[in-house]
Amino acid sequence: MTHYELLGISRTASAEEIKRAYRQLAVRWHPDKNPDQSLAEEKFKAINEAYRILSDSALRASYDFKLNSAQRTQTPNPPPRPKATTPPPPLPRSPYRRMIIPGIFILMLALLFGFFGLQQYNHKQAEQELAEATRLLVDEDTLVALGKLNRALVHDEELLAAYRLRGQVLLHLREFEKAYSDLSMVSQQTLPEEGLETELATCSYYLKKYAQSRSHLTKALRTNPENGKLFQMRGTDFWLEKDSLRACEDWQQAVRLGEQEAAGLISKYCR
């Protein structure tokens, strides 16, 4: 019997639980309460010894280590061999099992066709909304057209033409942050194009992001290096970035390409 079993406690018992169990057993087996009983005296001694060891943390740790080592060295009895039994007869195969795999395949095909069908339907709806928005813009009904474009992108969030047109409408309404977001979506998925880069540059200019505006104008000039207006705009960006030398160079190039407004900027700011 271990000290824990003798005190009637678990091996994880706290110091308070050990003390409480000891007190109860010491009162019960004290020799004064059990005169002329050698068993009580031996029990009392064993209880005191158990308490002495378990109440001391160092002695308890050493005792637990020895107890664990003794338990690990014990060889467990091998489990009894299972009795030989006759395997049960196989269950009859259900005829419906042969239909499961084809049924799953047909269901997957149906889901696939349904998904692509829904995509095609949404794409057509988006194109109709886009066409109506274009017609409304011709009639200068800007806000209603904007609502149509919003619905078009709900139907098909990848319709770049709707992003481009909505970006142009928002630019017209001076919603520069939103306009830049839409036009940038188009720019990321298409090759650089003069008109789109100019629109992005305009948004950036009014958002006071002059370096960003200049970057878009540089891309636009790569597609059309003969556009004097672009040089004039980029020169203004340079000027606002405190780079007067490059600003004047761009304005001079704008004058050579026929932008006479740039000549006024040169006479005013360049020496």
C-alpha positions in Angstrom: 0.0 0.0 0.0 1.4 3.4 -0.9 1.4 6.4 1.4 -1.4 8.0 -0.7 -3.6 4.9 -0.3 -2.8 4.8 3.4 -4.0 8.4 3.8 -6.9 7.8 1.4 -6.0 10.6 -1.0 -5.1 10.9 -4.7 -1.5 11.4 -6.0 -2.4 14.9 -7.0 -3.6 15.9 -3.6 -2.6 19.4 -2.4 -0.7 20.1 0.9 -4.0 21.1 2.5 -5.7 17.9 1.5 -2.8 15.8 2.9 -2.9 17.7 6.2 -6.7 17.3 6.5 -6.5 13.5 5.8 -3.7 13.0 8.3 -5.5 14.8 11.1 -8.6 12.7 10.6 -6.7 9.4 10.6 -4.4 10.4 13.5 -7.4 11.1 15.7 -9.0 7.8 14.7 -5.9 5.6 15.2 -4.3 7.4 18.1 -3.1 4.8 20.7 -4.8 6.8 23.5 -8.1 6.1 21.8 -7.2 2.5 21.0 -5.6 1.1 24.2 -4.1 -2.4 24.1 -4.5 -2.6 20.3 -1.2 -3.2 18.6 -2.8 -2.9 15.2 -3.8 0.7 16.0 -0.3 1.6 17.1 1.2 0.2 13.9 -1.4 2.0 11.9 -0.7 5.3 13.7 3.1 4.9 13.1 2.4 4.2 9.4 0.1 7.2 9.1 2.8 9.5 10.7 5.5 8.2 8.4 3.2 8.8 5.4 2.5 12.3 6.5 6.2 13.0 7.2 7.1 12.2 3.6 4.1 13.6 1.8 4.1 16.9 3.7 7.8 17.6 2.7 7.9 18.6 -0.9 11.4 17.3 -1.5 10.7 13.9 0.2 7.4 13.7 -1.7 9.1 14.3 -5.0 11.7 11.6 -4.3 8.9 9.2 -3.2 6.9 9.9 -6.3 9.9 9.2 -8.5 10.5 5.8 -6.8 6.8 5.0 -7.1 6.7 5.8 -10.8 9.9 3.8 -11.4 8.4 0.8 -9.7 5.2 1.0 -11.7 7.1 1.2 -15.0 9.2 -1.9 -14.2 6.1 -4.1 -13.6 5.5 -6.4 -16.6 1.8 -6.2 -17.6 0.0 -9.5 -18.1 -0.5 -10.3 -21.8 -4.2 -9.9 -22.9 -6.1 -13.1 -23.4 -6.1 -14.4 -26.9 -9.4 -13.7 -28.6 -11.5 -16.8 -29.2 -11.7 -17.9 -32.8 -15.0 -16.9 -34.3 -16.5 -17.6 -37.6 -16.6 -14.3 -39.7 -20.1 -13.2 -40.4 -21.4 -13.8 -43.9 -20.9 -10.7 -46.2 -23.9 -8.5 -46.5 -25.7 -8.6 -49.8 -24.7 -5.8 -52.2 -27.5 -3.3 -52.7 -28.3 -2.6 -56.3 -28.5 1.1 -55.4 -24.7 1.2 -54.7 -24.0 0.9 -58.4 -26.0 4.1 -58.9 -24.1 6.3 -56.4 -21.0 7.2 -58.4 -23.0 8.0 -61.6 -25.5 10.0 -59.6 -22.7 12.1 -58.0 -21.1 12.7 -61.4 -24.5 13.9 -62.8 -25.0 16.1 -59.9 -21.6 17.7 -60.3 -22.2 18.3 -64.0 -25.6 19.9 -63.2 -24.0 22.2 -60.6 -21.2 23.1 -63.1 -23.6 24.0 -65.9 -25.8 25.9 -63.5 -22.8 28.0 -62.3 -21.7 28.9 -65.8 -25.3 29.6 -66.8 -25.7 32.0 -63.9 -22.4 33.7 -64.9 -23.6 34.2 -68.4 -27.0 35.5 -67.2 -25.3 38.0 -64.9 -22.8 39.1 -67.6 -25.7 39.8 -70.0 -27.5 41.8 -67.3 -24.4 43.8 -66.6 -24.0 44.6 -70.3 -27.6 45.8 -70.5 -27.1 48.1 -67.5 -23.9 49.4 -69.1 -25.7 50.1 -72.4 -28.5 52.0 -70.5 -26.0 54.0 -68.6 -24.2 55.0 -71.8 -27.6 56.2 -73.3 -28.4 58.1 -70.1 -25.1 59.9 -70.2 -25.8 61.0 -73.7 -29.0 62.6 -72.3 -26.9 64.1 -69.5 -28.8 62.1 -66.8 -25.6 61.6 -64.9 -26.8 60.4 -61.5 -29.2 57.8 -62.9 -26.4 56.6 -65.2 -24.2 56.2 -62.2 -26.8 54.0 -60.5 -27.0 51.8 -63.6 -23.2 51.4 -63.6 -23.3 50.4 -59.9 -25.9 47.7 -60.7 -23.8 46.5 -63.7 -20.9 45.9 -61.5 -23.1 44.1 -59.0 -24.0 41.6 -61.8 -20.4 41.3 -63.1 -17.6 42.7 -60.9 -15.1 42.0 -63.7 -16.7 44.2 -66.4 -13.8 46.6 -67.1 -15.9 48.8 -69.4 -18.3 49.6 -66.5 -15.3 50.5 -64.3 -13.9 52.8 -67.0 -17.2 54.6 -67.6 -18.0 54.9 -63.9 -14.5 56.3 -63.3 -15.1 58.9 -66.0 -18.4 59.9 -64.5 -16.9 60.2 -61.0 -14.1 62.3 -62.4 -16.7 64.6 -64.0 -18.4 64.8 -60.6 -15.0 65.6 -59.0 -15.1 62.4 -56.9 -11.4 62.1 -57.5 -10.6 59.3 -54.9 -13.4 57.0 -56.2 -12.6 57.9 -59.8 -9.0 56.9 -59.4 -10.0 53.6 -57.8 -12.2 52.6 -60.7 -9.7 53.8 -63.4 -6.8 52.1 -61.6 -8.8 48.8 -61.7 -8.9 49.1 -65.5 -5.2 50.2 -65.8 -4.0 47.2 -63.9 -5.6 44.8 -66.4 -4.9 46.6 -69.6 -1.9 48.0 -71.5 -1.0 51.7 -71.0 -3.3 53.9 -73.0 -3.0 57.7 -73.4 -6.6 58.7 -72.4 -6.7 56.4 -69.4 -3.4 57.5 -68.1 -4.3 61.1 -68.5 -7.5 60.6 -66.5 -5.5 58.9 -63.8 -3.0 61.8 -63.8 -5.9 64.3 -63.5 -7.3 62.5 -60.5 -3.9 62.4 -58.9 -3.3 66.0 -59.5 -6.5 67.1 -57.8 -5.6 64.7 -54.9 -2.3 66.6 -54.6 -0.4 63.5 -55.4 1.9 65.2 -57.9 4.6 62.4 -58.2 1.8 59.9 -58.9 0.3 62.3 -61.5 3.7 62.7 -63.2 4.1 58.9 -63.3 0.8 58.5 -65.2 1.7 61.4 -67.6 5.1 59.7 -68.4 3.2 56.5 -69.3 0.8 58.5 -71.5 3.8 60.2 -73.3 5.3 56.9 -74.1 2.2 56.1 -76.2 2.0 59.6 -77.7 5.2 61.7 -77.4 3.8 64.4 -79.6 1.1 65.5 -77.2 2.2 69.0 -76.0 -0.7 69.1 -73.5 0.8 66.2 -71.6 4.2 67.9 -71.4 2.6 71.0 -70.1 0.7 69.0 -67.4 3.8 67.1 -66.4 5.8 70.3 -66.2 3.2 71.7 -63.7 3.7 68.5 -61.6 7.5 69.1 -61.6 7.0 72.7 -60.6 4.7 71.7 -57.7 7.4 69.2 -56.7 10.0 72.1 -56.5 11.9 70.8 -59.6 11.9 74.0 -61.6 14.6 72.9 -64.1 12.6 69.8 -65.3 9.4 71.8 -65.2 10.8 74.5 -67.6 12.2 71.7 -69.9 8.7 70.1 -70.2 7.0 73.5 -70.8 9.5 74.3 -73.5 8.8 71.0 -75.2 5.0 71.8 -74.9 5.6 75.1 -76.7 7.6 73.4 -79.5 4.5 71.1 -79.9 2.1 74.0 -80.2 0.9 74.6 -76.6 1.1 78.4 -76.4 -0.3 78.4 -72.9 3.0 76.9 -71.8 4.8 80.0 -73.1 3.1 82.1 -70.4 4.3 79.6 -67.7 7.9 79.9 -69.0 7.8 83.7 -69.0 6.4 83.7 -65.5 8.4 81.0 -63.8 11.5 80.2 -65.9 14.5 82.5 -66.2 
